Amino acid sequence: MVCPELLNYLEAAEKLRTVVWANQPSSTLGDTAVALVRAGSVLDAITVEAVGAFDASKEHKATGDFAPAHHLARRCRAKHETMTRLQRAARKLRTMPHTAEAFAAGEITLDFPVLDEAP
């Protein structure tokens, strides 16, 4: 079960998928691409925040998983390294409020060096 806000987001994303970008005015495509990258960063920030809350709750242990990254990799059929990256970013951002704010605003991405480096 997920929150209604996430369901609304998924519905809006589905509508956005119907846009034929090649039919859009070429003068707008650069700004559109930048806006979409920033929107992706905002979604990444939301995801990282949720992963952080899941990590702090220790709920992953109820399913027998050692860490949230293990749980997410299994349930999402994703690379463990990718899920570990989300978990690591969530833990780092707990002590980096200004970076968390910039990430949430879409001003930086998960590739931002502080978020991307291993401990």
C-alpha positions, 0 to 999 in steps of 0.5 A: 500500500502506498500513500495517495500522493504517490498514486497522484504522482504516478498518474501525472507521470503516466500522462507525461509519458504520452507527450511526443517530444519530437512534436514539441517546438525545438526551441523549448526542448533544451529547457524541457530537458533541464526541467525533466532532469531536475524533476528526476532529481526531485523524485530521487530526493523523495525516494532517498528520503523514503529509503531513509525512513525505511532504514530508520524504521528497521522494518526491513528486518521483519522480512529477514533482510539485513539492510534496506538495500537488500530488501529493495534490490529483491523487491524492485529487481534492481542492482544491489549497488544501486539500492546501496547508493540510495541507502548511503545517500539517505544516511549522509543527508541526515547530517547535511540539511543544506545539501538535502534541501538543494537535492529536494529542490532539484538543484543537485543530482545523486551524482553530486560528489558528496552523495555519490562517494562511498564512506 
